[in-house]
Amino acid sequence: MKKKEQPPITLADAERQLSQAQHRLQREENKKAYQRSKKEKERAHRLITRGAEIEHFFPEIKCLTEREFYDLAEMLHDIPAVKALFQERAALHVDPPPEKEAG
């Protein structure tokens, strides 16, 4: 069986196809940038909100430098009971592993 011969592609057709491909690529790049920007905004909002909550409960930290605050956070992290409390709370939000099917 012979294949039906295609008419030769004109320069205008090739340019149009190239332009369309470039537009599709640009749309995909814009979509990725928008999604990345959205995630960055969500993260910034979460950090600001949580920082404000910490400042609400511990207003004394307002006078600390960034280094002093970081050192304090590091000290809290090194206290086993505090670390365990954070891990316990975080574990409440981890999805359990899927159950294995009987084989």
JOZIWO-V279441 format. One record per helix or strand of 2 or more residues. SS is the DSSP state (alpha for helix, beta for strand). FROM is the first residue (numbers start at 1). LEN is the number of residues. If there is no record, write none. Layout:
ss:SS from:FROM len:LEN
ss:SS from:FROM len:LEN
This chain:
ss:alpha from:11 len:47
ss:alpha from:59 len:5
ss:alpha from:66 len:12
ss:alpha from:80 len:12
